[in-house]
Amino acid sequence: HLKSRYDDVRESSWKMFHKFNKDQDRKLTSLFATRSSLARETGFVDFSSRELVGSLAGSPENVIGFLDELHFQLRPFVEREMAYFKKVKRTGEPLNVWDIDHYSAECQSKLFQNFPAF
């Protein structure tokens, strides 16, 4: 379980969840090829261009620009949060990807412990 207080349990859970699945990979590859073919047959360069026509985003370039700006704006907050999680971990070991959910839940619990439940 990714919120377990035991590091080895979090690591094992994360690795099992993210394990390569050959069948899933085959199905996703087929899905992407079908979507690409659909886009070309309907006059679009790629599937994202087809899907974004008439949407608020407008184009794949706008989406990329938005995500780049979001990354730029959020980076300082994420870096502070990761530094805090590392301090909370207290082992001196690096913060691992499987630690994030656990320390996030732990910090939220402490932060909101005095708020009444709805």
C-alpha positions as CSV (number, residue, x, y, z in Angstrom):
1,H,0.0,0.0,0.0
2,L,1.5,3.3,-1.1
3,K,0.5,5.1,2.2
4,S,2.0,2.5,4.4
5,R,4.4,3.7,7.1
6,Y,6.8,0.9,6.1
7,D,9.3,2.0,3.3
8,D,9.7,-1.6,1.9
9,V,5.9,-2.1,1.7
10,R,5.6,1.3,-0.2
11,E,8.4,0.3,-2.5
12,S,7.0,-3.2,-3.3
13,S,3.5,-1.8,-3.9
14,W,4.8,0.9,-6.2
15,K,6.9,-1.5,-8.2
16,M,4.1,-4.0,-8.6
17,F,1.7,-1.3,-9.7
18,H,4.2,0.1,-12.3
19,K,5.4,-3.3,-13.5
20,F,5.6,-3.6,-17.3
21,N,2.7,-5.6,-18.7
22,K,3.3,-7.0,-22.2
23,D,-0.4,-7.5,-23.0
24,Q,-1.3,-3.9,-21.8
25,D,1.6,-2.6,-23.9
26,R,0.3,-4.4,-27.0
27,K,-3.2,-3.1,-26.5
28,L,-2.0,0.5,-26.0
29,T,0.2,0.3,-29.1
30,S,-2.8,-0.9,-31.1
31,L,-5.0,1.9,-29.7
32,F,-2.4,4.6,-30.6
33,A,-2.0,3.2,-34.1
34,T,-5.8,3.2,-34.6
35,R,-6.2,6.7,-33.2
36,S,-3.3,7.9,-35.5
37,S,-5.0,6.3,-38.5
38,L,-8.3,7.8,-37.7
39,A,-6.7,11.3,-37.5
40,R,-5.0,10.9,-40.8
41,E,-8.2,9.6,-42.5
42,T,-10.1,12.6,-41.3
43,G,-7.5,15.1,-42.5
44,F,-5.5,15.8,-39.4
45,V,-1.8,15.5,-38.7
46,D,-2.3,13.6,-35.5
47,F,-4.9,12.6,-33.0
48,S,-4.4,15.4,-30.6
49,S,-5.0,18.0,-33.4
50,R,-8.2,16.2,-34.2
51,E,-9.4,16.1,-30.6
52,L,-8.6,19.7,-29.8
53,V,-10.6,21.3,-32.7
54,G,-13.3,23.4,-31.2
55,S,-12.1,22.9,-27.6
56,L,-11.0,25.6,-25.2
57,A,-7.4,24.5,-25.6
58,G,-7.6,25.0,-29.4
59,S,-4.4,23.2,-30.5
60,P,-1.6,20.9,-29.3
61,E,0.7,23.9,-29.2
62,N,-1.5,25.7,-26.8
63,V,-1.7,22.6,-24.5
64,I,2.1,22.3,-24.6
65,G,2.5,26.1,-23.8
66,F,0.0,25.7,-20.9
67,L,1.8,22.7,-19.5
68,D,5.2,24.4,-19.8
69,E,3.9,27.5,-17.9
70,L,2.2,25.3,-15.3
71,H,5.5,23.5,-14.8
72,F,7.4,26.8,-14.5
73,Q,4.9,28.2,-12.0
74,L,4.6,25.1,-9.8
75,R,8.2,24.1,-9.7
76,P,9.2,26.2,-6.6
77,F,6.2,24.9,-4.6
78,V,6.9,21.3,-5.5
79,E,10.6,21.7,-4.6
80,R,9.7,23.1,-1.2
81,E,7.2,20.3,-0.6
82,M,9.8,17.6,-1.6
83,A,12.3,19.3,0.7
84,Y,9.8,19.2,3.5
85,F,8.9,15.5,2.9
86,K,12.6,14.7,2.9
87,K,13.0,16.4,6.3
88,V,9.9,14.5,7.6
89,K,11.4,11.2,6.4
90,R,14.3,11.7,8.9
91,T,16.3,8.7,7.7
92,G,18.8,10.7,5.7
93,E,18.0,8.4,2.7
94,P,16.8,10.1,-0.5
95,L,13.1,10.6,-1.0
96,N,11.8,8.0,-3.4
97,V,8.8,8.1,-5.8
98,W,7.0,5.6,-3.5
99,D,7.4,7.9,-0.5
100,I,5.3,10.8,-1.9
101,D,1.8,9.5,-1.2
102,H,2.8,8.4,2.3
103,Y,4.4,11.7,3.4
104,S,1.7,13.8,1.6
105,A,-1.0,12.0,3.5
106,E,0.9,12.2,6.8
107,C,1.4,16.0,6.4
108,Q,-2.2,16.6,5.4
109,S,-3.3,14.6,8.4
110,K,-1.2,16.8,10.7
111,L,-2.2,20.0,8.9
112,F,-6.0,19.3,9.2
113,Q,-6.1,17.5,12.5
114,N,-7.9,20.4,14.2
115,F,-10.5,21.0,11.5
116,P,-13.9,19.4,12.1
117,A,-15.0,16.7,9.7
118,F,-17.9,17.6,7.4
